[in-house]
Amino acid sequence: MMKRFACVTGADRGLGFFLVRWLLENKYTVFAGRYLEESQALETLKEQYLEQLILIPLDVGSSESVKRAARSIAGCTGHLDLIINNAGIIDQADDATMLVDMDDTALARIYNVNTLGSLRVSNALMGLLLQGKHRLIVNISSEAGSISRNRRINMYGYCMSKAALNMQSSLLHNHLRVMGGQVMVFHPGWLQSYMSGEKNEEASVPPEESARKIMGIVQEHRKHMGEEPAYLDLDGNPWPW
């Protein structure tokens, strides 16, 4: 049986870490994109999965970093089966409404990581993905990317970055579909994540639960194959664009 290879960005902690752990437990060899130089959780996991887990320094906000990571991955494998674009950030400056001065530097940084980051990664790894059997990309989006469900009056940077990620997913899905591949987009729930730097304790969904549910749906990805990419919540329900 051909070895299965996956790449996960933002793997240091939170959802990304638990996606990596699930993939390792299910016999994937995983390239884990590590943003933080010291990630104790990943180091501990590496001790358990010496051969299966390959830690790759990766800042999706930097083209140079993404290209370096892609070269490292290509040095280890001739194909990828799965790319999970999970890395994302938020910024306190994004709490601003239209009634105050907005910090467009912060907004551009959010967009650079959340939207262009996944585009850089998918683009740099496309050659390897097309050599794989499944040709599957999973983009971790948010309910915040849904225009028709939006009720907010702030978080311009984050919401716009996720809506743009959704459009990116649609463009890429149109292309991959004719080559036997597909893109899936997930609203991962209100996560107890570290996107702001601190763990969000108020949130309702533990990241390990979100990872398990997402990967359960991903395992049946062909069921969700259609003209549009699947945009789903944790229960597999379609989310409106």
C-alpha positions as a LaTeX table, in Angstrom:
\begin{tabular}{lrrr}
\hline
Residue & $x$ (\AA) & $y$ (\AA) & $z$ (\AA) \\
\hline
Met1 & 0.00 & 0.00 & 0.00 \\
Met2 & 1.31 & 3.44 & $-0.94$ \\
Lys3 & 2.24 & 5.58 & 2.07 \\
Arg4 & $-0.19$ & 8.43 & 2.70 \\
Phe5 & 1.31 & 11.90 & 3.13 \\
Ala6 & $-0.38$ & 15.02 & 4.53 \\
Cys7 & 0.73 & 18.59 & 5.21 \\
Val8 & $-0.90$ & 20.66 & 7.98 \\
Thr9 & $-0.17$ & 24.36 & 8.56 \\
Gly10 & $-0.42$ & 26.06 & 11.94 \\
Ala11 & 0.38 & 22.75 & 13.63 \\
Asp12 & 1.94 & 24.12 & 16.82 \\
Arg13 & $-1.19$ & 24.00 & 18.97 \\
Gly14 & $-4.98$ & 24.16 & 18.95 \\
Leu15 & $-6.85$ & 22.67 & 16.01 \\
Gly16 & $-3.73$ & 22.21 & 13.85 \\
Phe17 & $-2.00$ & 20.14 & 16.52 \\
Phe18 & $-4.98$ & 17.82 & 16.96 \\
Leu19 & $-5.41$ & 17.44 & 13.19 \\
Val20 & $-1.77$ & 16.31 & 13.06 \\
Arg21 & $-2.30$ & 13.89 & 15.93 \\
Trp22 & $-5.39$ & 12.38 & 14.28 \\
Leu23 & $-3.52$ & 11.89 & 11.00 \\
Leu24 & $-0.59$ & 10.22 & 12.76 \\
Glu25 & $-2.94$ & 7.89 & 14.64 \\
Asn26 & $-4.48$ & 6.99 & 11.29 \\
Lys27 & $-1.16$ & 6.02 & 9.68 \\
Tyr28 & $-0.42$ & 9.18 & 7.68 \\
Thr29 & 3.10 & 10.55 & 7.44 \\
Val30 & 2.63 & 14.21 & 8.36 \\
Phe31 & 4.56 & 17.34 & 7.47 \\
Ala32 & 3.64 & 19.67 & 10.33 \\
Gly33 & 4.11 & 23.37 & 9.58 \\
Arg34 & 5.56 & 24.89 & 12.73 \\
Tyr35 & 5.40 & 28.64 & 13.23 \\
Leu36 & 6.73 & 28.81 & 16.79 \\
Glu37 & 10.39 & 27.84 & 17.20 \\
Glu38 & 9.62 & 26.08 & 20.45 \\
Ser39 & 6.48 & 23.95 & 20.40 \\
Gln40 & 6.66 & 21.49 & 23.27 \\
Ala41 & 3.49 & 19.64 & 22.24 \\
Leu42 & 4.88 & 18.92 & 18.75 \\
Glu43 & 8.28 & 17.91 & 20.16 \\
Thr44 & 6.60 & 15.42 & 22.50 \\
Leu45 & 4.51 & 14.05 & 19.63 \\
Lys46 & 7.70 & 13.72 & 17.54 \\
Glu47 & 9.20 & 11.41 & 20.20 \\
Gln48 & 6.20 & 9.13 & 19.78 \\
Tyr49 & 6.12 & 9.22 & 15.96 \\
Leu50 & 9.79 & 9.55 & 15.01 \\
Glu51 & 9.42 & 8.32 & 11.43 \\
Gln52 & 5.89 & 9.56 & 10.72 \\
Leu53 & 6.09 & 13.17 & 11.90 \\
Ile54 & 8.31 & 15.65 & 10.09 \\
Leu55 & 8.45 & 19.15 & 11.60 \\
Ile56 & 8.79 & 21.91 & 9.01 \\
Pro57 & 9.46 & 25.57 & 9.95 \\
Leu58 & 6.67 & 27.50 & 8.23 \\
Asp59 & 5.38 & 31.06 & 8.29 \\
Val60 & 2.52 & 31.12 & 5.76 \\
Gly61 & 2.73 & 34.94 & 5.76 \\
Ser62 & 6.11 & 34.73 & 3.99 \\
Ser63 & 6.59 & 33.56 & 0.40 \\
Glu64 & 10.22 & 32.67 & 1.13 \\
Ser65 & 9.26 & 30.53 & 4.13 \\
Val66 & 6.56 & 28.71 & 2.14 \\
Lys67 & 8.93 & 28.00 & $-0.76$ \\
Arg68 & 11.61 & 26.71 & 1.66 \\
Ala69 & 9.04 & 24.44 & 3.31 \\
Ala70 & 7.87 & 23.14 & $-0.07$ \\
Arg71 & 11.47 & 22.28 & $-1.03$ \\
Ser72 & 11.94 & 20.41 & 2.27 \\
Ile73 & 8.73 & 18.44 & 1.73 \\
Ala74 & 9.66 & 17.62 & $-1.88$ \\
Gly75 & 12.98 & 16.28 & $-0.57$ \\
Cys76 & 11.09 & 13.70 & 1.50 \\
Thr77 & 8.21 & 12.59 & $-0.75$ \\
Gly78 & 7.14 & 12.52 & $-4.38$ \\
His79 & 3.47 & 13.04 & $-3.58$ \\
Leu80 & 0.97 & 14.49 & $-1.10$ \\
Asp81 & $-2.54$ & 13.13 & $-0.54$ \\
Leu82 & $-3.87$ & 15.94 & 1.61 \\
Ile83 & $-3.12$ & 19.60 & 2.36 \\
Ile84 & $-4.85$ & 21.17 & 5.36 \\
Asn85 & $-4.61$ & 24.97 & 5.40 \\
Asn86 & $-5.28$ & 25.65 & 9.06 \\
Ala87 & $-2.93$ & 28.52 & 10.01 \\
Gly88 & $-4.83$ & 31.70 & 10.89 \\
Ile89 & $-4.70$ & 34.78 & 13.10 \\
Ile90 & $-6.95$ & 37.40 & 14.62 \\
Asp91 & $-6.00$ & 40.82 & 16.00 \\
Gln92 & $-7.53$ & 42.94 & 18.74 \\
Ala93 & $-7.38$ & 45.93 & 16.39 \\
Asp94 & $-10.03$ & 44.13 & 14.34 \\
Asp95 & $-12.64$ & 44.88 & 17.03 \\
Ala96 & $-12.97$ & 48.36 & 15.52 \\
Thr97 & $-16.23$ & 49.46 & 13.87 \\
Met98 & $-16.64$ & 52.01 & 11.09 \\
Leu99 & $-17.05$ & 54.76 & 13.73 \\
Val100 & $-13.38$ & 54.78 & 14.75 \\
Asp101 & $-10.04$ & 54.86 & 12.93 \\
Met102 & $-9.15$ & 51.43 & 11.59 \\
Asp103 & $-5.68$ & 49.92 & 11.71 \\
Asp104 & $-5.20$ & 48.96 & 8.09 \\
Thr105 & $-1.73$ & 47.53 & 8.82 \\
Ala106 & $-3.33$ & 45.01 & 11.17 \\
Leu107 & $-6.08$ & 44.27 & 8.62 \\
Ala108 & $-3.50$ & 43.67 & 5.88 \\
Arg109 & $-1.59$ & 41.30 & 8.17 \\
Ile110 & $-4.74$ & 39.28 & 8.89 \\
Tyr111 & $-5.47$ & 39.05 & 5.16 \\
Asn112 & $-1.85$ & 38.17 & 4.37 \\
Val113 & $-1.92$ & 35.17 & 6.74 \\
Asn114 & $-5.54$ & 33.98 & 6.55 \\
Thr115 & $-6.11$ & 34.38 & 2.81 \\
Leu116 & $-2.81$ & 34.66 & 0.98 \\
Gly117 & $-1.15$ & 32.18 & 3.35 \\
Ser118 & $-3.26$ & 29.24 & 2.23 \\
Leu119 & $-2.92$ & 30.32 & $-1.40$ \\
Arg120 & 0.89 & 30.34 & $-1.10$ \\
Val121 & 0.90 & 26.87 & 0.47 \\
Ser122 & $-1.53$ & 25.29 & $-2.01$ \\
Asn123 & 0.35 & 26.87 & $-4.91$ \\
Ala124 & 3.79 & 25.75 & $-3.69$ \\
Leu125 & 2.63 & 22.17 & $-3.01$ \\
Met126 & 0.37 & 21.71 & $-6.04$ \\
Gly127 & 2.94 & 19.66 & $-7.98$ \\
Leu128 & 3.16 & 17.13 & $-5.12$ \\
Leu129 & $-0.63$ & 17.08 & $-4.63$ \\
Leu130 & $-1.24$ & 16.27 & $-8.29$ \\
Gln131 & 1.06 & 13.24 & $-7.94$ \\
Gly132 & $-1.19$ & 11.87 & $-5.16$ \\
Lys133 & $-4.32$ & 9.78 & $-5.48$ \\
His134 & $-6.87$ & 11.95 & $-3.65$ \\
Arg135 & $-5.73$ & 15.47 & $-4.58$ \\
Leu136 & $-7.62$ & 16.89 & $-1.62$ \\
Ile137 & $-7.27$ & 20.34 & $-0.04$ \\
Val138 & $-9.05$ & 21.20 & 3.21 \\
Asn139 & $-9.29$ & 24.91 & 4.03 \\
Ile140 & $-10.21$ & 25.82 & 7.60 \\
Ser141 & $-12.50$ & 28.80 & 7.18 \\
Ser142 & $-15.14$ & 30.05 & 9.64 \\
Glu143 & $-18.77$ & 31.01 & 9.95 \\
Ala144 & $-17.27$ & 34.51 & 9.73 \\
Gly145 & $-16.67$ & 33.91 & 6.02 \\
Ser146 & $-20.38$ & 33.50 & 5.29 \\
Ile147 & $-21.83$ & 36.68 & 3.78 \\
Ser148 & $-25.46$ & 35.58 & 4.00 \\
Arg149 & $-25.17$ & 34.62 & 7.70 \\
Asn150 & $-23.25$ & 37.72 & 8.75 \\
Arg151 & $-24.71$ & 39.76 & 11.65 \\
Arg152 & $-21.51$ & 41.51 & 12.80 \\
Ile153 & $-20.61$ & 45.19 & 12.60 \\
Asn154 & $-16.88$ & 44.71 & 13.24 \\
Met155 & $-14.05$ & 42.19 & 12.59 \\
Tyr156 & $-13.66$ & 43.52 & 9.05 \\
Gly157 & $-10.21$ & 41.98 & 8.64 \\
Tyr158 & $-11.09$ & 38.50 & 9.86 \\
Cys159 & $-14.49$ & 38.24 & 8.14 \\
Met160 & $-13.17$ & 39.58 & 4.84 \\
Ser161 & $-10.13$ & 37.28 & 5.02 \\
Lys162 & $-12.36$ & 34.22 & 5.45 \\
Ala163 & $-14.84$ & 35.28 & 2.75 \\
Ala164 & $-11.87$ & 35.70 & 0.41 \\
Leu165 & $-10.54$ & 32.28 & 1.48 \\
Asn166 & $-13.92$ & 30.85 & 0.49 \\
Met167 & $-13.64$ & 32.40 & $-2.98$ \\
Gln168 & $-10.11$ & 31.05 & $-3.25$ \\
Ser169 & $-11.48$ & 27.59 & $-2.39$ \\
Ser170 & $-14.09$ & 27.88 & $-5.14$ \\
Leu171 & $-11.54$ & 28.88 & $-7.79$ \\
Leu172 & $-9.22$ & 26.07 & $-6.81$ \\
His173 & $-12.02$ & 23.50 & $-6.61$ \\
Asn174 & $-13.12$ & 24.37 & $-10.16$ \\
His175 & $-9.60$ & 23.62 & $-11.34$ \\
Leu176 & $-8.92$ & 20.51 & $-9.22$ \\
Arg177 & $-12.30$ & 18.94 & $-9.98$ \\
Val178 & $-11.43$ & 18.34 & $-13.63$ \\
Met179 & $-8.23$ & 16.60 & $-12.45$ \\
Gly180 & $-10.05$ & 14.28 & $-10.05$ \\
Gly181 & $-9.41$ & 16.40 & $-6.95$ \\
Gln182 & $-11.50$ & 18.60 & $-4.70$ \\
Val183 & $-11.49$ & 21.32 & $-2.05$ \\
Met184 & $-13.42$ & 21.17 & 1.24 \\
Val185 & $-14.09$ & 24.21 & 3.44 \\
Phe186 & $-14.91$ & 23.93 & 7.15 \\
His187 & $-16.44$ & 26.12 & 9.81 \\
Pro188 & $-14.63$ & 24.42 & 12.72 \\
Gly189 & $-16.93$ & 25.67 & 15.50 \\
Trp190 & $-16.25$ & 28.31 & 18.15 \\
Leu191 & $-12.86$ & 26.97 & 19.10 \\
Gln192 & $-10.87$ & 27.09 & 22.30 \\
Ser193 & $-7.93$ & 28.24 & 20.16 \\
Tyr194 & $-4.82$ & 30.41 & 20.52 \\
Met195 & $-5.38$ & 32.63 & 17.48 \\
Ser196 & $-5.08$ & 35.80 & 19.50 \\
Gly197 & $-2.02$ & 34.49 & 21.37 \\
Glu198 & $-4.01$ & 33.46 & 24.46 \\
Lys199 & $-6.25$ & 30.42 & 24.73 \\
Asn200 & $-9.91$ & 31.38 & 24.29 \\
Glu201 & $-11.47$ & 29.72 & 27.35 \\
Glu202 & $-14.96$ & 31.12 & 26.67 \\
Ala203 & $-15.37$ & 29.15 & 23.44 \\
Ser204 & $-17.53$ & 26.04 & 23.39 \\
Val205 & $-15.64$ & 23.56 & 21.19 \\
Pro206 & $-12.41$ & 21.85 & 22.31 \\
Pro207 & $-9.97$ & 21.67 & 19.38 \\
Glu208 & $-9.54$ & 17.87 & 19.70 \\
Glu209 & $-13.30$ & 17.41 & 19.20 \\
Ser210 & $-13.29$ & 19.72 & 16.17 \\
Ala211 & $-10.32$ & 17.84 & 14.66 \\
Arg212 & $-11.99$ & 14.46 & 15.15 \\
Lys213 & $-15.27$ & 15.60 & 13.57 \\
Ile214 & $-13.57$ & 17.34 & 10.64 \\
Met215 & $-11.44$ & 14.30 & 9.85 \\
Gly216 & $-14.46$ & 12.01 & 10.13 \\
Ile217 & $-16.12$ & 14.04 & 7.36 \\
Val218 & $-12.89$ & 14.28 & 5.34 \\
Gln219 & $-12.61$ & 10.48 & 5.30 \\
Glu220 & $-15.83$ & 10.44 & 3.27 \\
His221 & $-14.84$ & 13.37 & 1.07 \\
Arg222 & $-16.13$ & 11.77 & $-2.14$ \\
Lys223 & $-19.67$ & 11.91 & $-0.73$ \\
His224 & $-19.33$ & 15.70 & $-0.63$ \\
Met225 & $-17.94$ & 16.06 & $-4.15$ \\
Gly226 & $-19.92$ & 18.52 & $-6.26$ \\
Glu227 & $-19.62$ & 21.44 & $-8.62$ \\
Glu228 & $-19.00$ & 23.73 & $-5.66$ \\
Pro229 & $-16.57$ & 22.95 & $-2.85$ \\
Ala230 & $-18.29$ & 21.54 & 0.23 \\
Tyr231 & $-18.61$ & 24.30 & 2.91 \\
Leu232 & $-19.58$ & 22.39 & 6.05 \\
Asp233 & $-19.90$ & 22.67 & 9.80 \\
Leu234 & $-18.73$ & 20.01 & 12.26 \\
Asp235 & $-21.91$ & 17.98 & 11.84 \\
Gly236 & $-21.52$ & 17.88 & 8.06 \\
Asn237 & $-24.30$ & 20.40 & 7.49 \\
Pro238 & $-23.81$ & 22.74 & 4.50 \\
Trp239 & $-22.97$ & 26.32 & 5.49 \\
Pro240 & $-24.24$ & 29.19 & 3.29 \\
Trp241 & $-21.64$ & 31.12 & 1.30 \\
\hline
\end{tabular}
